[in-house]
Amino acid sequence: MDCSERQKEKISVIIPVHNGQDCLAACVGSILSHPDSVRSPRYDVEIIIIDDGSTDDTASVCDKLRQEHESIRVITMEDSGVSVARNSGLDMAAGDYVAFVDADDRLMPGALDILYKLITETGSDISGCGFAKWHDQAEYRRLCETPPSAQRPQEEMMEQTPAYRSFGGIEYLDVGLLTNDTRCWGKLYRREAIAETRFPPGLTIGEDVLFLLAVLIRSPKISVTDRIGYAYFQNPAGAILRPFEPSHMDQIACWQSVRSQIAELRPELSARAATHLIRAVMETAGKSEACPAKERKRHRQHIDQCGQSLAGVLGTPGAMDALTKGFRLQIWLCGFAPRLYVGLQHRREKWRPKNA
């Protein structure tokens, strides 16, 4: 049987979307418009869109895309959150490999081919690429025309496996997950590596890190390249950038779980995991600083929880070694008097000169 008769492998691209009428078509287009995605001699692509309770015109966009492309399938569900949406996509996926793309993000030209070459030619369970942030269409276009980490012609890029580094899954907890890579997107996963692993329902911030941790634990090998393959839209309305909401507490719960698991898997990394937890707590508390007094009073239970979370981790040896002295003082104050800390920070920000 020659190559043309051999059955192609399949990549399932899972896209959760909530009220994405203005961005979904462009996201899908960034996947299907690339030659490697639609004419690869080695793999086919299916796209699974999960409309997670949208109240705008997203459903119509989904219907139009489904009619135009036979490779697109659509799941419609109640507003259940991104974790449940992605899990529904995983349950439907028929691919040998799986990738995740958020509806307001896009892929760079050649991204799937880069990831596919990397995962197959290295025999890895996961392949990962770099990402770049963009704020508007012009910036995304510039990224596509001149990929930041690959200045070679597109044809040459497609002919070669990109420069890469390979690690064991447990090893990557140190050099990846606890360094700067907690993302489920920008990666290609063998279906066997995911198996029955799913995203924890009910979480909207930080769910990526728990999924990635679970997959890494069962993965003998991950290979990563710095070549830019994923374009991350810096959305001012995104969950991370929004003013304080109770859902921001999710990232604390996620890092508490990560810290607990890493303490069992690699105790020598406990301090670094604790540092991430501390940063997550302080980031969450920081969002409440901007709230007016009435709103801070309404959220004081969450502010108290921030203090309790810090108090439970401050005694971890080495957890604050990498932090500045000034930041350590803030952490100690927040840990033992969280409401006082948030109130003082609110006054400080209120009176800070606008041009400071």
PLY file of the C-alpha trace (Angstrom):
ply
format ascii 1.0
element vertex 356
property float x
property float y
property float z
element edge 355
property int vertex1
property int vertex2
end_header
0.00 0.00 0.00
1.56 3.33 -1.06
1.31 6.62 0.81
-1.66 7.82 -1.24
-3.68 4.73 -0.25
-2.74 4.83 3.40
-5.43 6.14 5.71
-4.65 9.62 6.94
-4.46 10.45 10.59
-6.85 13.07 11.95
-6.44 16.14 14.14
-9.45 17.28 16.16
-9.40 21.01 16.90
-11.73 21.91 19.79
-13.08 25.48 19.97
-15.29 26.49 22.91
-17.19 29.73 22.27
-19.49 31.95 24.29
-20.88 35.07 22.61
-18.23 34.97 19.93
-20.18 36.21 16.92
-17.48 38.73 16.06
-14.45 36.46 16.30
-15.44 32.84 15.64
-15.36 32.91 11.83
-11.88 34.45 11.81
-10.67 31.86 14.32
-11.95 28.99 12.16
-10.59 30.69 9.08
-7.13 30.83 10.61
-7.23 27.04 10.81
-8.89 26.11 7.52
-7.26 28.74 5.33
-3.78 27.34 5.84
-2.55 24.95 3.16
-1.19 22.52 5.75
-4.66 22.24 7.31
-6.66 21.48 4.19
-4.24 19.72 1.82
-1.83 17.81 4.05
-0.97 14.41 2.59
-0.60 13.04 6.11
-3.58 14.17 8.15
-7.12 15.51 7.99
-8.57 18.15 10.28
-11.95 18.21 11.97
-13.11 21.25 13.90
-15.51 20.85 16.82
-17.18 24.09 17.91
-18.97 24.09 21.25
-21.49 26.93 21.51
-21.61 27.32 25.27
-24.92 29.12 25.87
-24.28 32.11 23.62
-26.96 34.80 23.66
-25.73 36.77 20.64
-25.64 35.62 17.01
-22.99 32.94 17.55
-25.46 30.15 16.69
-26.03 31.63 13.23
-22.28 31.91 12.67
-21.91 28.25 13.67
-24.65 27.17 11.26
-23.05 29.09 8.40
-19.62 27.60 9.10
-21.06 24.10 9.33
-22.82 24.51 5.96
-19.64 25.80 4.31
-17.24 23.19 5.69
-18.07 19.50 6.03
-15.15 19.12 8.44
-16.93 21.26 11.07
-19.20 19.85 13.76
-21.13 21.95 16.25
-22.29 21.17 19.77
-24.89 23.46 21.36
-25.17 23.45 25.13
-26.37 25.53 28.06
-23.96 28.05 29.57
-21.89 25.50 31.50
-18.41 27.03 31.37
-15.30 26.49 29.32
-14.27 23.28 31.12
-17.54 21.48 30.38
-17.46 22.82 26.82
-13.98 21.46 26.17
-14.92 18.15 27.78
-17.90 17.85 25.43
-15.54 18.43 22.54
-13.18 15.74 23.81
-16.07 13.29 24.09
-17.01 13.91 20.43
-13.49 14.13 18.98
-12.60 11.40 16.50
-9.01 12.49 15.93
-5.78 10.66 16.61
-4.55 14.02 17.93
-6.29 16.87 19.74
-5.65 20.61 19.86
-7.47 23.41 21.66
-8.05 26.90 20.28
-10.03 29.62 22.06
-12.58 31.40 19.88
-11.00 34.85 20.16
-7.53 33.49 19.35
-6.08 32.29 16.05
-3.46 29.96 14.68
-0.43 31.21 12.82
0.29 29.96 9.28
1.65 26.43 9.37
0.91 25.90 13.08
-0.72 22.50 12.79
1.97 21.23 10.45
4.69 22.38 12.84
3.01 20.63 15.77
2.23 17.48 13.76
5.79 17.15 12.46
7.16 17.68 15.96
4.94 15.13 17.69
5.30 12.42 15.04
8.98 12.78 14.16
10.05 12.84 17.81
7.64 10.14 18.94
6.27 12.47 21.63
2.95 12.39 23.45
2.61 16.19 23.35
4.14 18.84 21.11
4.07 22.52 21.95
4.88 25.79 20.20
5.43 29.40 21.19
2.74 32.07 21.15
2.48 35.79 20.47
-0.06 38.30 21.75
-2.02 40.59 19.46
-4.52 43.40 20.07
-6.00 44.19 16.66
-6.27 42.84 13.13
-3.30 44.83 11.86
-1.07 43.39 14.56
-2.20 39.83 13.80
-1.50 40.41 10.11
2.01 41.59 10.90
2.58 38.46 12.99
1.52 36.26 10.10
3.70 38.10 7.61
6.78 37.99 9.84
6.58 35.20 12.45
8.67 36.46 15.40
10.70 33.28 15.90
10.89 32.08 12.30
12.19 34.54 9.73
12.68 31.89 7.05
10.37 31.49 4.04
7.15 29.58 4.73
8.10 26.84 2.24
11.34 26.17 4.09
9.52 26.11 7.43
7.17 23.41 6.16
10.05 21.22 4.92
11.87 20.94 8.21
11.13 19.81 11.71
11.59 22.93 13.86
14.37 23.17 16.42
13.03 21.64 19.60
13.73 20.37 23.09
12.30 17.17 24.53
11.52 16.33 28.14
9.86 13.63 30.17
6.38 14.59 31.35
7.39 14.66 35.01
10.55 16.58 34.11
8.43 19.19 32.34
6.71 20.07 35.59
9.96 21.82 36.50
11.15 23.29 33.19
7.68 23.99 31.82
4.64 24.08 34.04
6.37 25.77 36.99
8.35 28.06 34.71
5.99 29.69 32.23
3.82 27.09 30.51
0.45 26.40 32.11
-1.52 26.56 28.84
-3.61 23.79 27.29
-3.58 25.61 23.94
-0.59 25.94 21.63
-0.12 22.18 21.87
-0.98 18.98 20.06
-1.82 15.90 22.15
-1.90 12.26 21.19
-5.35 10.99 22.00
-3.83 8.18 24.06
-2.02 10.72 26.24
-5.30 12.42 27.12
-7.26 9.17 27.51
-10.04 9.90 30.02
-8.45 13.08 31.40
-10.90 15.97 31.45
-11.02 19.60 32.55
-12.39 20.11 36.09
-15.98 21.38 35.76
-17.01 24.64 37.37
-13.66 26.37 36.96
-13.21 29.32 34.61
-9.70 30.54 35.50
-6.75 28.19 35.93
-8.45 25.06 34.61
-5.71 24.77 31.96
-2.98 24.07 34.50
-4.88 21.19 36.12
-5.57 19.56 32.76
-1.98 19.96 31.63
-0.66 18.61 34.92
-2.85 15.52 34.64
-1.71 14.83 31.06
1.97 15.45 31.82
1.87 12.96 34.68
0.92 10.19 32.25
3.13 11.36 29.33
6.62 9.89 28.84
7.66 12.64 26.41
6.83 16.23 25.44
8.68 18.17 22.74
8.48 21.95 22.48
9.68 24.56 20.01
9.95 28.31 20.39
8.56 28.82 16.91
5.39 30.92 17.12
2.31 28.92 16.19
-0.45 30.39 18.34
-1.77 33.96 18.27
-3.28 34.92 21.64
-5.75 37.81 21.55
-5.18 40.19 24.47
-8.88 40.68 25.18
-9.59 43.56 27.62
-12.88 41.83 28.47
-11.15 38.50 29.18
-11.51 36.79 32.54
-7.98 37.59 33.71
-8.27 41.31 32.94
-11.79 41.86 34.30
-12.37 43.57 37.68
-12.78 41.25 40.65
-15.44 38.57 40.40
-15.92 35.50 42.61
-14.73 33.34 39.70
-11.25 34.82 40.16
-10.98 32.63 43.25
-10.75 29.66 40.88
-7.08 30.26 40.17
-6.32 29.97 43.89
-8.15 26.64 44.07
-6.28 25.42 40.98
-2.85 26.27 42.36
-3.71 24.76 45.72
-4.44 21.51 43.89
-1.25 21.80 41.81
0.81 22.42 44.94
-0.68 19.38 46.65
-0.05 17.08 43.67
3.49 18.30 43.07
4.32 17.82 46.74
3.63 14.11 46.21
5.15 13.78 42.74
8.27 15.91 43.17
8.66 17.18 46.74
11.78 19.13 45.76
9.53 21.44 43.71
7.15 22.22 46.57
8.64 25.67 47.18
8.20 26.71 43.55
4.61 25.47 43.51
3.98 27.44 46.71
5.40 30.56 45.05
2.89 30.21 42.22
0.09 29.84 44.75
1.25 32.98 46.55
1.29 34.92 43.29
-2.19 33.66 42.41
-3.54 34.80 45.78
-1.92 38.22 45.55
-3.17 38.70 41.98
-6.69 37.84 43.10
-6.52 40.10 46.14
-5.12 42.82 43.90
-8.23 42.79 41.75
-10.40 43.53 44.79
-8.26 46.59 45.58
-9.85 48.49 42.72
-13.38 47.88 44.00
-15.21 50.69 45.84
-15.80 50.21 49.58
-19.35 48.93 49.16
-18.23 46.27 46.73
-15.23 45.27 48.84
-17.59 44.78 51.76
-19.74 42.50 49.62
-16.65 40.47 48.70
-15.00 40.44 52.12
-15.57 36.68 52.45
-13.39 36.19 49.37
-10.83 38.67 50.68
-10.68 36.69 53.93
-10.20 33.50 51.92
-7.20 35.10 50.22
-5.67 35.73 53.64
-6.39 32.18 54.78
-4.83 30.76 51.62
-1.66 32.77 52.23
-1.49 31.86 55.90
-1.51 28.21 54.91
1.50 28.53 52.61
3.73 31.22 54.11
5.63 28.70 56.21
6.80 26.72 53.18
10.63 26.88 53.17
11.93 28.74 50.14
8.51 29.83 48.89
9.40 33.54 49.00
13.09 33.35 48.12
12.49 34.59 44.57
10.27 37.50 45.65
11.38 41.05 46.42
11.44 42.32 49.99
8.71 44.85 49.29
6.45 42.20 47.84
7.13 39.92 50.80
5.92 42.63 53.19
2.70 42.95 51.20
2.26 39.18 51.28
2.69 38.99 55.06
0.21 41.82 55.60
-2.32 40.26 53.26
-1.87 36.90 54.96
-2.58 38.16 58.47
-4.85 41.18 57.82
-6.30 40.80 54.32
-9.06 43.40 54.69
-6.61 45.95 56.03
-4.18 45.18 53.20
-6.84 45.54 50.50
-8.14 48.77 52.06
-4.66 50.30 52.25
-3.88 49.30 48.70
-7.16 50.82 47.52
-6.27 54.14 49.15
-2.76 53.97 47.74
-4.03 53.43 44.21
-6.70 56.09 44.60
-4.17 58.76 45.51
-1.44 57.62 43.16
-0.71 60.38 40.57
-2.23 59.49 37.22
1.08 59.87 35.43
3.04 57.84 37.98
0 1
1 2
2 3
3 4
4 5
5 6
6 7
7 8
8 9
9 10
10 11
11 12
12 13
13 14
14 15
15 16
16 17
17 18
18 19
19 20
20 21
21 22
22 23
23 24
24 25
25 26
26 27
27 28
28 29
29 30
30 31
31 32
32 33
33 34
34 35
35 36
36 37
37 38
38 39
39 40
40 41
41 42
42 43
43 44
44 45
45 46
46 47
47 48
48 49
49 50
50 51
51 52
52 53
53 54
54 55
55 56
56 57
57 58
58 59
59 60
60 61
61 62
62 63
63 64
64 65
65 66
66 67
67 68
68 69
69 70
70 71
71 72
72 73
73 74
74 75
75 76
76 77
77 78
78 79
79 80
80 81
81 82
82 83
83 84
84 85
85 86
86 87
87 88
88 89
89 90
90 91
91 92
92 93
93 94
94 95
95 96
96 97
97 98
98 99
99 100
100 101
101 102
102 103
103 104
104 105
105 106
106 107
107 108
108 109
109 110
110 111
111 112
112 113
113 114
114 115
115 116
116 117
117 118
118 119
119 120
120 121
121 122
122 123
123 124
124 125
125 126
126 127
127 128
128 129
129 130
130 131
131 132
132 133
133 134
134 135
135 136
136 137
137 138
138 139
139 140
140 141
141 142
142 143
143 144
144 145
145 146
146 147
147 148
148 149
149 150
150 151
151 152
152 153
153 154
154 155
155 156
156 157
157 158
158 159
159 160
160 161
161 162
162 163
163 164
164 165
165 166
166 167
167 168
168 169
169 170
170 171
171 172
172 173
173 174
174 175
175 176
176 177
177 178
178 179
179 180
180 181
181 182
182 183
183 184
184 185
185 186
186 187
187 188
188 189
189 190
190 191
191 192
192 193
193 194
194 195
195 196
196 197
197 198
198 199
199 200
200 201
201 202
202 203
203 204
204 205
205 206
206 207
207 208
208 209
209 210
210 211
211 212
212 213
213 214
214 215
215 216
216 217
217 218
218 219
219 220
220 221
221 222
222 223
223 224
224 225
225 226
226 227
227 228
228 229
229 230
230 231
231 232
232 233
233 234
234 235
235 236
236 237
237 238
238 239
239 240
240 241
241 242
242 243
243 244
244 245
245 246
246 247
247 248
248 249
249 250
250 251
251 252
252 253
253 254
254 255
255 256
256 257
257 258
258 259
259 260
260 261
261 262
262 263
263 264
264 265
265 266
266 267
267 268
268 269
269 270
270 271
271 272
272 273
273 274
274 275
275 276
276 277
277 278
278 279
279 280
280 281
281 282
282 283
283 284
284 285
285 286
286 287
287 288
288 289
289 290
290 291
291 292
292 293
293 294
294 295
295 296
296 297
297 298
298 299
299 300
300 301
301 302
302 303
303 304
304 305
305 306
306 307
307 308
308 309
309 310
310 311
311 312
312 313
313 314
314 315
315 316
316 317
317 318
318 319
319 320
320 321
321 322
322 323
323 324
324 325
325 326
326 327
327 328
328 329
329 330
330 331
331 332
332 333
333 334
334 335
335 336
336 337
337 338
338 339
339 340
340 341
341 342
342 343
343 344
344 345
345 346
346 347
347 348
348 349
349 350
350 351
351 352
352 353
353 354
354 355
